[in-house]
């Protein structure tokens, strides 16, 4: 299974969000998550559960 690089994904997400002139809170509301979750994603510190 392919493993996503959290840091690269976070950089990509932040870049796209900023291009769209959105705040973390605005993006979070669209994705139905908290702004703290978006912040963790962008910093590359989110942990995924492995089943």
DAVEN-V736470 format. One record per backbone hydrogen bond with DSSP energy under -0.5 kcal/mol. CO is the residue of the C=O (numbers start at 1). NH is the residue of the N-H. E is the energy in kcal/mol with one decimal. If there is no record, write none. Layout:
CO:NH:E + CO:NH:E
This chain:
4:6:-0.8 + 5:9:-2.5 + 6:10:-2.4 + 7:11:-2.1 + 8:12:-2.3 + 9:13:-3.0 + 10:14:-2.4 + 11:15:-2.2 + 12:16:-2.5 + 13:17:-2.6 + 14:18:-2.4 + 15:19:-2.2 + 16:20:-1.8 + 17:22:-2.3 + 18:21:-1.4 + 23:27:-2.2 + 24:28:-2.6 + 25:29:-2.2 + 26:30:-1.6 + 27:31:-1.7 + 28:32:-0.8 + 28:33:-2.3 + 29:32:-0.5 + 34:38:-1.6 + 35:39:-2.2 + 36:40:-2.2 + 37:41:-2.5 + 38:42:-2.7 + 39:43:-1.9 + 40:44:-0.8 + 40:45:-2.2 + 40:46:-0.7 + 41:44:-1.0 + 49:51:-0.5
